[in-house]
Amino acid sequence: MSNLPPLNTETIWAILNEEIDDSTVNHLVWHCLGYRYDVAQNWDNSGVAPEWRDEYPQPPNFIESRPATVKLTRSIPPENKQLLKEKLGFKGYKVGEFGPRQTRRATAANWLLSYMQSKL
C-alpha cells in the first residue's frame, strides 16, 4: 500500500477518532514492522524482526486478532506505554462507548506513537 498517510500526530488522532479505516491502520503498523509487498504483490517479510516474522510470516490483522494485539502491546517499551496520554492528552474512550475494536485501534495508535518516538 503506497498511499499511506504520513506518520504524525494528526494521523494518530485520526486513528483514535476512527477517521482512518481499519485496513489503513493495519497497513501503517505492518509498514513500520517491516512488511512489504514484492513486485508480484506477495508479502516480503525479510525486513521484519525475527520475533514478528517467526510468529507472523504474513502480517496479522491487529484489529481482529487479540493475540497479535497483545504481542503489539507487549512490544511497546514500558516508558512509552502512556504516550497517548502524555504526548497527545488522550483521555481514553467513555465507558459503554467502546469495544474491542476501539481498544485495538488505540493499541495500534500507541504502538505507532512509540515507534515515532523511537525514531527521534
N, C-alpha and C positions, 0 to 999 in steps of 0.2 A: 504494500500500500504506500504509494509515493506522495499522496496528498494529506499527510498527517498534519494536524495543527501544530504550531510551534510549542515547544515545551517551556511554558512560562506560567506565572501565577494566574493569568486570565484563563488559560486552558484548565488549570487545576480547579478554579471556581466553576468553569463550565461543566466539568465532570461532576462536581458536587451538586450543582443546580440542575443536572440532567439535561443540559443543553447540547451535550455531545452524546451520540448513540453508543450503545454498549460495544459494538464492533470496533469503533474507533478507539475506545478506551483500551480494549484488549490489544489492538494493534500498537498503540503507544507503548504499553508495557512490554509487549513482545519485542518491539524495536530496541527498547532500552536494554532488554535482556540479551540481545544479540541475534535474535531470529531474523532471517532474511529470506526473501524469495530468490531462487536462482533463475537463470534465463528461461528454464522450462516451466516456471511458476510452481516449483516444488519448494518446500521449506528446506533451507540450508541452516543447519544448527552448528556449523563449525565455529562460529563466533560466540556461542553460548557457553557459559561456565559449566564445568562438568556436573556440579551439584544440581543444575537445572536440566542439562542435556540428558543425563543418565535417567532421570525420572520422567522427563517430558521431552522425548525426541521430537515430537510435534508440539507446537505451543498450546498450552491449555487455555480453556475458556475460563478466565478468572471470575467472570460474573456468574457463571453457572456451577462452577466446581468449588465446593467448600475446601477439599484438601489442597487444591492449588492456591487458594486464597490464604489458607493457614500458612502454607510454606512462604508465600509472599510476605505475610505479616512477620513471620519469624526471621525473615532475611533483612528486615529494617533494623539498623543499629539502634540499641537502646536509647542513645542520646537523640535520635530522630523520631521516636515513637509519637511524640506530641507536636510535631511540626505543624499540623493543620491548625491547631490551637495557637501555638506560639508565633508562627510566621504569618498566618492568614486571619487569625481571630475567629476561626470556625468554631461555632458553639455546638455543633452536632445537630442531629435531627430531633424533632419533637417526638416524645413517646406516643405511639399509636399512629404515627405518620410515616413510618419507615419499616422496611422488611429486610430480608437477607440481601436482596439486590442492591439496595441503597448502601447497606453496610459494606458490601463487597466493592462497590464503586468508591466509597470513602477509603477503603483499604488501598485500592489501586491509586487513588489520588495521593494518599500519604506516602506510598512507596515511590511514586513519581517525584513528589516533592523532596523526599530523601535522596533520590537519585540526582536531582538537580543540585541539592546541597553538596553532595559528594563531588560534583564536577566543578565547584567554585575554586 
